[in-house]
Structure formats: C-alpha cells, structure tokens
Amino acid sequence: MTDFDQDDIAAMRQENGGADLKRFMRDQLRAGLQRRDTPTVAAPPPRPPGHRPGTWPSGTSPPEPRPSAHTPAQWGAALNEYRAALMADDHTQLNSDQPCGCVTCQLAKEN
C-alpha cells in the first residue's frame, strides 16, 4: 500500500487502538531504509580493447619536461650575485648576542 490519504490514516488510528497505524508506519520506514541501503550501482563504462590500467594509452608517452626559462649564464650570474650578498651583509640574525636594528631588539638590548 503506497497510495494513502488522510482518510486511510484516520481509519488506521481507529482500528486496534492505533496498532495498525504503528505497523503501517514501521513498514513504510523499513521499505525506505531498504531502498536507501541498496543503492543501484551503475556499471562502469566498457574498457577499450587492449586497455591496461595505470599505463599511458598505446602510441602515446608522457609529456616532455618543460625547458628551463633561464640560460646557464643567467643562473651563474644570479648565483654570483647571491654569493656576493652573503659575503657583504652583516648577518646579525645569525648571532644571538648581536641584535638587529628593529625596535623590539633595541628595547631588549637596553633591558
């Protein structure tokens, strides 16, 4: 019984002291749970002939690595500039006894 209206509900309440309505509602809940517990699983699409899972398709290969945007001369110049900055800077952040010039470190140095 899937089609019911208000008159059916009223009649079930009157019969057997409402036991029919309780049984009917439990049956409705049980049917709903069974529909929810068994979902329909769609079949996966068919595989093309010769398909090997986890491999590149036949006749193809992975993409080539992207070429570097910088020439070796540019890399060398950047490395030399970095080395020169390392040698020229004071690097006070590496020495815990010598604070930097920020306000917080200056206040800590005074106290």
Buried (B, 14 or more C-beta within 10 A) or exposed (E): EEEEEEEBEEEBBEEEEEEBBEEBEEEEEEEEEEEEEEEEEEEEEEEEEEEEEEEEEEEEEEEEEEEEEEEEEEEEEEEEEEEEEEEEEEEEEEEEEEBEEEEEBEEEEEE
